[in-house]
Every structure is written in structure tokens, then in C-alpha cells.
Amino acid sequence: MILNQQLANWHIILASASPRRQELLRGLGIDFEVDTRSNTNEQYDPDLPKAEVAEFLARLKSEGFHRPLQAQELLITADTVVCIDNQILGKPTDRQDALRMLQQLSGRSHTVYTGVALRTADKLHSFSVGSDVHFREITPEEMAFYIDNYRPFDKAGAYGIQEWIGYATITGLQGSYFNVMGLPVQRLYDELSQFVL
């Protein structure tokens, strides 16, 4: 039985305003509604291992959903972080912050982690996927062009792999491309199949 048939009696809720996550989940052929209302304070212990931060935040978002879940409702939450030099790069606060992040990523490899939480009225399951991304050296002119034309202020690490900067300056990727976009859909497909058994 394929996942779409398994989910036939479920009401799927995606608690994410990200158009990329919505597009990716839609790509699996899943019907869902978007509900981003939340009571979540997205804070984490700085001593938490960096590879665990995205999954921790995804669980936090799930638990902070604005209402109790009803029978046959399934909530999906996710969080994506960029990790380099044992630091987490979140969403840039302004142009200067975006520039600082791109300068840090230029000519180097970093890891993108996306954590996903699946929750029903009676159980919660979460997982995380990491992907390694390599940028060639990015010139100051390229950074300025990208920031000014694509305004990546809603993206962890100040870039979207599916945008101009991904086409022009990313030279290598180990792992899931879709994970870097914000949702590891192949792993999610498998996890959902097991979760609703």
C-alpha cells in the first residue's frame, strides 16, 4: 500500500509557513492544511549538540501547537539549521547579518540539518537528517547581488539551494537536496508510512 492510501483517513496539518516545505510535501501527493498558530518560544540550550538542535526545535514547535489534536489528525512540524564551525546559523536578522553568513560559508563545506516531528493525539515521533553542502569562493559582488535580489532573510544560513546562489556557487552536495531546501521528503515518506501503521 502506498502512503497516500495509508493516509486516506487522516487529516494532515503542516505547521509551517515555508512555501518550500509546502511545495515539497505537496510533491509527495499528500493532502494537507497549513496551520501555523503556535505558542512556541524557539529557545534551546546552547550546550545541546548542534546535530540535535533542528530536531529539538521541531519537537518544540509540535508541542507548542495552539490546540489539542483530535482523533485522526496528524501534525507535521519541521526546523532547518545550518551548522559550520560548531555554530548554528539561523535566519539572518538583516542585510549585514546575511552578508556575514555568506562570507562564513564561502569556499567551505557546512552541514544542513532538518528536524521533523510527527504527532497525533496520542504519540510523538521525531527524526533528523543531515546533508553536507560545499560552496566555491563567492565574490563580494555575487553576495551583494544575491542578497539584494533574492532577500534570503527567511532562510537558515541566508541562502536557498534552489535559488540563483545554488545554481551559481554550490559545487557539491552529500545527502538529500530536498533536506537542504527544508524537508527531507524521502525520509519523511518512510517515517510517515511507519508512523500510521
Phi and psi in degrees as GROMACS dihedral restraints (atoms count N, CA, C in turn):
[ dihedral_restraints ]
;  ai    aj    ak    al  type     phi  dphi    fc
    3     4     5     6     1   -82.5    20    10
    4     5     6     7     1   162.0    20    10
    6     7     8     9     1   -56.9    20    10
    7     8     9    10     1   -41.3    20    10
    9    10    11    12     1   -57.0    20    10
   10    11    12    13     1   -37.0    20    10
   12    13    14    15     1   -72.2    20    10
   13    14    15    16     1   -39.0    20    10
   15    16    17    18     1   -61.2    20    10
   16    17    18    19     1   -33.5    20    10
   18    19    20    21     1   -91.4    20    10
   19    20    21    22     1     4.9    20    10
   21    22    23    24     1   -54.6    20    10
   22    23    24    25     1   -34.6    20    10
   24    25    26    27     1  -100.1    20    10
   25    26    27    28     1    11.3    20    10
   27    28    29    30     1  -106.1    20    10
   28    29    30    31     1   145.3    20    10
   30    31    32    33     1  -101.9    20    10
   31    32    33    34     1   110.9    20    10
   33    34    35    36     1   -92.5    20    10
   34    35    36    37     1   132.1    20    10
   36    37    38    39     1  -120.0    20    10
   37    38    39    40     1   124.9    20    10
   39    40    41    42     1  -101.7    20    10
   40    41    42    43     1   116.6    20    10
   42    43    44    45     1   -95.2    20    10
   43    44    45    46     1    66.7    20    10
   45    46    47    48     1  -150.9    20    10
   46    47    48    49     1   132.6    20    10
   48    49    50    51     1   -86.5    20    10
   49    50    51    52     1    -4.3    20    10
   51    52    53    54     1   -66.8    20    10
   52    53    54    55     1   119.1    20    10
   54    55    56    57     1   -62.9    20    10
   55    56    57    58     1   -27.1    20    10
   57    58    59    60     1   -70.2    20    10
   58    59    60    61     1   -44.0    20    10
   60    61    62    63     1   -64.2    20    10
   61    62    63    64     1   -39.3    20    10
   63    64    65    66     1   -63.4    20    10
   64    65    66    67     1   -42.1    20    10
   66    67    68    69     1   -64.0    20    10
   67    68    69    70     1   -42.5    20    10
   69    70    71    72     1   -68.0    20    10
   70    71    72    73     1   -42.6    20    10
   72    73    74    75     1   -65.3    20    10
   73    74    75    76     1   -39.1    20    10
   75    76    77    78     1   -61.1    20    10
   76    77    78    79     1   -33.6    20    10
   78    79    80    81     1   -63.9    20    10
   79    80    81    82     1   -20.5    20    10
   81    82    83    84     1   -83.2    20    10
   82    83    84    85     1    -1.6    20    10
   84    85    86    87     1    77.4    20    10
   85    86    87    88     1    23.0    20    10
   87    88    89    90     1   -97.1    20    10
   88    89    90    91     1   132.9    20    10
   90    91    92    93     1   -83.8    20    10
   91    92    93    94     1   133.6    20    10
   93    94    95    96     1  -155.2    20    10
   94    95    96    97     1   162.1    20    10
   96    97    98    99     1  -111.8    20    10
   97    98    99   100     1   154.8    20    10
   99   100   101   102     1  -102.8    20    10
  100   101   102   103     1   127.8    20    10
  102   103   104   105     1  -142.1    20    10
  103   104   105   106     1   108.9    20    10
  105   106   107   108     1  -103.0    20    10
  106   107   108   109     1     8.2    20    10
  108   109   110   111     1   -68.3    20    10
  109   110   111   112     1   130.0    20    10
  111   112   113   114     1  -153.3    20    10
  112   113   114   115     1   153.8    20    10
  114   115   116   117     1  -114.1    20    10
  115   116   117   118     1    34.2    20    10
  117   118   119   120     1   -92.0    20    10
  118   119   120   121     1   133.2    20    10
  120   121   122   123     1  -104.0    20    10
  121   122   123   124     1   106.1    20    10
  123   124   125   126     1   -79.4    20    10
  124   125   126   127     1    70.9    20    10
  126   127   128   129     1  -113.3    20    10
  127   128   129   130     1   147.5    20    10
  129   130   131   132     1  -141.1    20    10
  130   131   132   133     1   156.1    20    10
  132   133   134   135     1   -66.7    20    10
  133   134   135   136     1   124.1    20    10
  135   136   137   138     1   -60.7    20    10
  136   137   138   139     1   -18.1    20    10
  138   139   140   141     1   -84.4    20    10
  139   140   141   142     1    -6.1    20    10
  141   142   143   144     1   -63.5    20    10
  142   143   144   145     1   132.9    20    10
  144   145   146   147     1   -53.3    20    10
  145   146   147   148     1   137.0    20    10
  147   148   149   150     1   -59.4    20    10
  148   149   150   151     1   -33.1    20    10
  150   151   152   153     1   -68.3    20    10
  151   152   153   154     1   -13.8    20    10
  153   154   155   156     1  -102.9    20    10
  154   155   156   157     1    -6.3    20    10
  156   157   158   159     1   -64.3    20    10
  157   158   159   160     1   -46.9    20    10
  159   160   161   162     1   -61.5    20    10
  160   161   162   163     1   -42.5    20    10
  162   163   164   165     1   -66.5    20    10
  163   164   165   166     1   -40.6    20    10
  165   166   167   168     1   -59.4    20    10
  166   167   168   169     1   -44.6    20    10
  168   169   170   171     1   -68.8    20    10
  169   170   171   172     1   -34.8    20    10
  171   172   173   174     1   -63.4    20    10
  172   173   174   175     1   -41.2    20    10
  174   175   176   177     1   -66.6    20    10
  175   176   177   178     1   -40.1    20    10
  177   178   179   180     1   -60.6    20    10
  178   179   180   181     1   -44.6    20    10
  180   181   182   183     1   -61.5    20    10
  181   182   183   184     1   -39.7    20    10
  183   184   185   186     1   -64.2    20    10
  184   185   186   187     1   -47.9    20    10
  186   187   188   189     1   -68.8    20    10
  187   188   189   190     1   -22.7    20    10
  189   190   191   192     1   -91.5    20    10
  190   191   192   193     1     6.5    20    10
  192   193   194   195     1   -55.5    20    10
  193   194   195   196     1   145.1    20    10
  195   196   197   198     1   -71.7    20    10
  196   197   198   199     1    -7.7    20    10
  198   199   200   201     1  -151.3    20    10
  199   200   201   202     1   160.2    20    10
  201   202   203   204     1   -65.1    20    10
  202   203   204   205     1   148.5    20    10
  204   205   206   207     1   -83.2    20    10
  205   206   207   208     1   143.5    20    10
  207   208   209   210     1   -91.1    20    10
  208   209   210   211     1   168.6    20    10
  210   211   212   213     1   -57.4    20    10
  211   212   213   214     1   139.5    20    10
  213   214   215   216     1    67.8    20    10
  214   215   216   217     1    17.9    20    10
  216   217   218   219     1  -101.7    20    10
  217   218   219   220     1   138.8    20    10
  219   220   221   222     1  -129.9    20    10
  220   221   222   223     1   119.5    20    10
  222   223   224   225     1   -99.7    20    10
  223   224   225   226     1   132.3    20    10
  225   226   227   228     1  -115.8    20    10
  226   227   228   229     1   124.4    20    10
  228   229   230   231     1  -125.4    20    10
  229   230   231   232     1   155.5    20    10
  231   232   233   234     1  -151.7    20    10
  232   233   234   235     1   158.0    20    10
  234   235   236   237     1  -148.2    20    10
  235   236   237   238     1   140.5    20    10
  237   238   239   240     1  -122.3    20    10
  238   239   240   241     1   133.9    20    10
  240   241   242   243     1  -131.5    20    10
  241   242   243   244     1   153.7    20    10
  243   244   245   246     1  -107.9    20    10
  244   245   246   247     1   132.7    20    10
  246   247   248   249     1  -123.3    20    10
  247   248   249   250     1   126.8    20    10
  249   250   251   252     1  -148.8    20    10
  250   251   252   253     1   141.9    20    10
  252   253   254   255     1    54.2    20    10
  253   254   255   256     1    36.7    20    10
  255   256   257   258     1    57.1    20    10
  256   257   258   259     1    29.1    20    10
  258   259   260   261     1  -119.8    20    10
  259   260   261   262     1   147.8    20    10
  261   262   263   264     1   -96.0    20    10
  262   263   264   265     1   125.8    20    10
  264   265   266   267     1  -102.1    20    10
  265   266   267   268     1   113.7    20    10
  267   268   269   270     1   -90.5    20    10
  268   269   270   271     1  -147.6    20    10
  270   271   272   273     1   -82.1    20    10
  271   272   273   274     1   136.9    20    10
  273   274   275   276     1   -67.8    20    10
  274   275   276   277     1   145.0    20    10
  276   277   278   279     1   -81.5    20    10
  277   278   279   280     1   -26.9    20    10
  279   280   281   282     1  -162.1    20    10
  280   281   282   283     1  -174.4    20    10
  282   283   284   285     1   -60.4    20    10
  283   284   285   286     1   -43.4    20    10
  285   286   287   288     1   -64.3    20    10
  286   287   288   289     1   -38.9    20    10
  288   289   290   291     1   -66.7    20    10
  289   290   291   292     1   -41.0    20    10
  291   292   293   294     1   -61.9    20    10
  292   293   294   295     1   -41.9    20    10
  294   295   296   297     1   -62.4    20    10
  295   296   297   298     1   -43.3    20    10
  297   298   299   300     1   -60.1    20    10
  298   299   300   301     1   -43.1    20    10
  300   301   302   303     1   -64.7    20    10
  301   302   303   304     1   -45.6    20    10
  303   304   305   306     1   -64.7    20    10
  304   305   306   307     1   -36.1    20    10
  306   307   308   309     1   -63.1    20    10
  307   308   309   310     1   -37.7    20    10
  309   310   311   312     1   -69.5    20    10
  310   311   312   313     1   -34.7    20    10
  312   313   314   315     1   -82.6    20    10
  313   314   315   316     1   -23.3    20    10
  315   316   317   318     1   -58.8    20    10
  316   317   318   319     1   128.3    20    10
  318   319   320   321     1    75.1    20    10
  319   320   321   322     1    13.5    20    10
  321   322   323   324     1  -138.2    20    10
  322   323   324   325     1   171.4    20    10
  324   325   326   327     1  -102.4    20    10
  325   326   327   328     1   149.9    20    10
  327   328   329   330     1  -145.7    20    10
  328   329   330   331     1   170.4    20    10
  330   331   332   333     1  -116.8    20    10
  331   332   333   334     1   134.2    20    10
  333   334   335   336     1  -106.1    20    10
  334   335   336   337     1   124.7    20    10
  336   337   338   339     1  -111.6    20    10
  337   338   339   340     1   131.1    20    10
  339   340   341   342     1  -118.7    20    10
  340   341   342   343     1   124.4    20    10
  342   343   344   345     1  -101.3    20    10
  343   344   345   346     1   142.7    20    10
  345   346   347   348     1  -131.5    20    10
  346   347   348   349     1   136.6    20    10
  348   349   350   351     1  -120.1    20    10
  349   350   351   352     1   135.6    20    10
  351   352   353   354     1  -114.9    20    10
  352   353   354   355     1   128.3    20    10
  354   355   356   357     1  -141.5    20    10
  355   356   357   358     1   139.5    20    10
  357   358   359   360     1  -118.2    20    10
  358   359   360   361     1  -173.6    20    10
  360   361   362   363     1   -62.9    20    10
  361   362   363   364     1   -23.4    20    10
  363   364   365   366     1  -125.3    20    10
  364   365   366   367     1     1.7    20    10
  366   367   368   369     1  -154.6    20    10
  367   368   369   370     1   156.6    20    10
  369   370   371   372     1  -134.3    20    10
  370   371   372   373     1   132.6    20    10
  372   373   374   375     1  -137.0    20    10
  373   374   375   376     1   139.0    20    10
  375   376   377   378     1  -137.5    20    10
  376   377   378   379     1   161.0    20    10
  378   379   380   381     1  -156.2    20    10
  379   380   381   382     1   169.3    20    10
  381   382   383   384     1  -141.5    20    10
  382   383   384   385     1   147.2    20    10
  384   385   386   387     1  -129.1    20    10
  385   386   387   388     1   136.3    20    10
  387   388   389   390     1  -113.9    20    10
  388   389   390   391     1   142.0    20    10
  390   391   392   393     1  -133.8    20    10
  391   392   393   394     1   138.7    20    10
  393   394   395   396     1   -99.0    20    10
  394   395   396   397     1   130.2    20    10
  396   397   398   399     1  -122.2    20    10
  397   398   399   400     1   138.2    20    10
  399   400   401   402     1  -121.5    20    10
  400   401   402   403     1   128.1    20    10
  402   403   404   405     1  -100.3    20    10
  403   404   405   406     1   141.2    20    10
  405   406   407   408     1   -72.4    20    10
  406   407   408   409     1   177.4    20    10
  408   409   410   411     1   -61.8    20    10
  409   410   411   412     1   129.6    20    10
  411   412   413   414     1  -104.7    20    10
  412   413   414   415     1   126.8    20    10
  414   415   416   417     1   -74.6    20    10
  415   416   417   418     1   156.8    20    10
  417   418   419   420     1   -56.4    20    10
  418   419   420   421     1   -35.9    20    10
  420   421   422   423     1   -66.5    20    10
  421   422   423   424     1   -39.8    20    10
  423   424   425   426     1   -66.3    20    10
  424   425   426   427     1   -41.5    20    10
  426   427   428   429     1   -60.6    20    10
  427   428   429   430     1   -47.2    20    10
  429   430   431   432     1   -62.6    20    10
  430   431   432   433     1   -43.5    20    10
  432   433   434   435     1   -59.7    20    10
  433   434   435   436     1   -47.1    20    10
  435   436   437   438     1   -64.2    20    10
  436   437   438   439     1   -49.6    20    10
  438   439   440   441     1   -62.2    20    10
  439   440   441   442     1   -43.2    20    10
  441   442   443   444     1   -73.1    20    10
  442   443   444   445     1   -29.2    20    10
  444   445   446   447     1   -97.1    20    10
  445   446   447   448     1   -25.8    20    10
  447   448   449   450     1  -113.6    20    10
  448   449   450   451     1   -12.8    20    10
  450   451   452   453     1    42.5    20    10
  451   452   453   454     1    68.8    20    10
  453   454   455   456     1   -82.9    20    10
  454   455   456   457     1    44.6    20    10
  456   457   458   459     1   -81.2    20    10
  457   458   459   460     1    -7.6    20    10
  459   460   461   462     1  -105.5    20    10
  460   461   462   463     1    16.9    20    10
  462   463   464   465     1  -123.6    20    10
  463   464   465   466     1   132.0    20    10
  465   466   467   468     1   -58.5    20    10
  466   467   468   469     1   134.3    20    10
  468   469   470   471     1    76.1    20    10
  469   470   471   472     1     3.5    20    10
  471   472   473   474     1    65.4    20    10
  472   473   474   475     1    30.7    20    10
  474   475   476   477     1  -153.9    20    10
  475   476   477   478     1   155.3    20    10
  477   478   479   480     1  -118.7    20    10
  478   479   480   481     1   122.1    20    10
  480   481   482   483     1   -61.3    20    10
  481   482   483   484     1   -25.8    20    10
  483   484   485   486     1   -86.3    20    10
  484   485   486   487     1     2.1    20    10
  486   487   488   489     1  -103.3    20    10
  487   488   489   490     1  -176.1    20    10
  489   490   491   492     1   -48.9    20    10
  490   491   492   493     1   -44.4    20    10
  492   493   494   495     1   -63.2    20    10
  493   494   495   496     1   -32.4    20    10
  495   496   497   498     1   -68.3    20    10
  496   497   498   499     1   -43.2    20    10
  498   499   500   501     1   -63.5    20    10
  499   500   501   502     1   -41.8    20    10
  501   502   503   504     1   -88.9    20    10
  502   503   504   505     1   -29.1    20    10
  504   505   506   507     1  -130.0    20    10
  505   506   507   508     1    -7.4    20    10
  507   508   509   510     1   -87.5    20    10
  508   509   510   511     1   121.6    20    10
  510   511   512   513     1  -102.6    20    10
  511   512   513   514     1   -14.2    20    10
  513   514   515   516     1  -159.0    20    10
  514   515   516   517     1   152.7    20    10
  516   517   518   519     1  -148.8    20    10
  517   518   519   520     1   127.6    20    10
  519   520   521   522     1  -116.3    20    10
  520   521   522   523     1   118.2    20    10
  522   523   524   525     1   115.9    20    10
  523   524   525   526     1  -158.2    20    10
  525   526   527   528     1   -87.0    20    10
  526   527   528   529     1   123.2    20    10
  528   529   530   531     1   -61.3    20    10
  529   530   531   532     1   -43.4    20    10
  531   532   533   534     1   -66.5    20    10
  532   533   534   535     1   -29.9    20    10
  534   535   536   537     1   -60.3    20    10
  535   536   537   538     1   -41.3    20    10
  537   538   539   540     1   -67.4    20    10
  538   539   540   541     1   -32.5    20    10
  540   541   542   543     1   -67.8    20    10
  541   542   543   544     1   -25.5    20    10
  543   544   545   546     1   134.6    20    10
  544   545   546   547     1    -2.0    20    10
  546   547   548   549     1  -155.9    20    10
  547   548   549   550     1   116.6    20    10
  549   550   551   552     1   -78.7    20    10
  550   551   552   553     1    81.2    20    10
  552   553   554   555     1   -64.6    20    10
  553   554   555   556     1   -34.5    20    10
  555   556   557   558     1   -65.8    20    10
  556   557   558   559     1   -45.4    20    10
  558   559   560   561     1   -65.6    20    10
  559   560   561   562     1   -39.5    20    10
  561   562   563   564     1   -60.8    20    10
  562   563   564   565     1   -40.9    20    10
  564   565   566   567     1   -56.6    20    10
  565   566   567   568     1   -48.0    20    10
  567   568   569   570     1   -67.0    20    10
  568   569   570   571     1   -42.0    20    10
  570   571   572   573     1   -66.5    20    10
  571   572   573   574     1   -41.1    20    10
  573   574   575   576     1   -62.7    20    10
  574   575   576   577     1   -40.6    20    10
  576   577   578   579     1   -58.7    20    10
  577   578   579   580     1   -40.5    20    10
  579   580   581   582     1   -76.0    20    10
  580   581   582   583     1   -36.0    20    10
  582   583   584   585     1   -65.4    20    10
  583   584   585   586     1   -35.8    20    10
  585   586   587   588     1   -96.4    20    10
  586   587   588   589     1     6.8    20    10
